[in-house]
Amino acid sequence: MKTKLFALAFGLVLCSYSAFSQDYVFKVLANKGENTYKTAAGSSWEALKTGTKLESGDVIKTSGSCYLALLHSSGKPIELKEAKEYKIDDLSTQMGGGESIVGKYANYVASKMAPEERETNRKKYASVTGATERGFEQIKVFMKSTADVYNTSAIIRWKPQANAENYELTLKDMFDDVIMVTETDDNHFKVDFTDDRLQDKDLVIVSVSVKGDKDSNSGDYGIQKVSTDASSKYKNDLDALSEALDPSSAINNLILAEFYEQNNLLLDALTSYEMAIQKSPDVDYFKDAYTEFLMRNQWSDTIDQ
């Protein structure tokens, strides 16, 4: 009798879990344009919003210069950029079966961009200030004083200085010898370790100054390649993510950024946020996610692009 009762209780729990896990087929992560959907039982089109849950039988209609990023119940993302009608069941079939490691990080992205989480984030770091308007002073670079980097290149970004037209970057080695000096009129720069001058350097020290005003500088920031031994602990997950994610997709770069942040590879994360914006520059969702990242790390309350 006890065995039958246990089996019945277990079955009810399993059914309950199954029903909960099938709460939606897709959930809207990012949305741009006049995109609408119609439920299987409905007759009218409703506006799609971030967070909208889509079920079997629903239909999506995108229009104009559209963008839609959906998260499948398995955790796999999909981007829609063509103006047309899509059946949810057809899109779900494209996702294949089984859960993916992508889902772990995609769900982190979704939770961090939930309105209540963003509000908490902004209240917590409300004291982070913007760029100065009083003239040149120390330049704030968006990274820790020393940062590990997994990939062969990394983008560094800094707070722009009022009235600065050009910046000068100095890259030195661990012995304080100058490797290269370069200029840019942007407030960001890509450090590329495949460059002949950098490829044999395990540590590069970077400083940023306003051209013509050495007193307005960032001080030194160290960018260090992750050692072979240390990188092995990231390799399996990164290989699985790389196999599942198309690097040309904005939402996929956002998911990679989440992986790097979870593993404290913050410069790689920042670079992936930059790539996400480059892939879909007119979708505010990615800029908002980048800003939230900067705020979480108390670097800035805006991207200042």
C-alpha positions, 0 to 999 in steps of 0.5 A: 500500500505504501509503495502504491501511495509513493508511486502515485505521489511521485507521479503527481510530482512528475506531472506537475514538474512536466507541466511547469517545465512546459510553461512556454515554448518560446519567451521573447528576450529582445524585440525591435519593431512592430512585431505581433503575435496571435495565440492558437485560440485567439483571433486578434494580433497582440503586440510582442513585448520582452518577456512575452511567453509563446505557446504551441499553436501561436503565430508571430508576425514581424514587420518592417526593419524588425529584430526578435530574439527568442529563448526556447524552453530548452534554453536555445536562442533564435534570432528572427530578422526577416519580416514574415509570419512564423509558426511557433511549432515550426520554430520549435522543430528547428531547435531540436531535442534536449537541453543545451549548456547554452540554456544555462547562460541564456537563462542567466541573461534573461534573469538579469534583464528582468525589470525587477533585477535591473531596478535592484541593480540601478538602486545598488549602484546609483552612486556611479557617476558619469564623465566629468565636465570640469576638464581633464582628470584621471581617465576611468578604464572599464576594467580591474587594474589587472585582468585575465583574458582568454581570447586572442584579442580584447576591447578596452573602453574608458570614460570619455574626457570632455573636450578630448579630441584624441587619445594616446595609448601606450603598451608596455611589457612586464619590464616597463619597456614600451612595445608600441604607442598608438592614437585613437579618436574613439574611447575604446581600443582593441588589444590584439595578441596576434599582432607581431609586437604582442604575440609573445607577451603574456602580460601587456600593460596599457595606459591611456592619456589625452593627447597633448595632456600627460596629466590626464591619464588612466595609470597602468592596467595589466592585461594578462593571457590566461595560462594554458593550465588555467584555460583548461577549466574553461575549455569544455564549456567554451567548446560546447558553447562555440559549437552551439552558438553562431558568432555572427549572432548578437544574442549569441555574443550576449550569451558568451558574455554571460559565460565570461562574466560568470567565470570572472573573465570580465575583459572577455565579457566586455568584448563580447558585449561590444560584439553583440552591439556591433551585430545589432547596433539598432537594438537597444536591448544589447546596449541596455545589457551592456550598461547593466554589466558595467553597473554591476562591476561599478565601472560606469552607468552608461556605455558612452559610445 
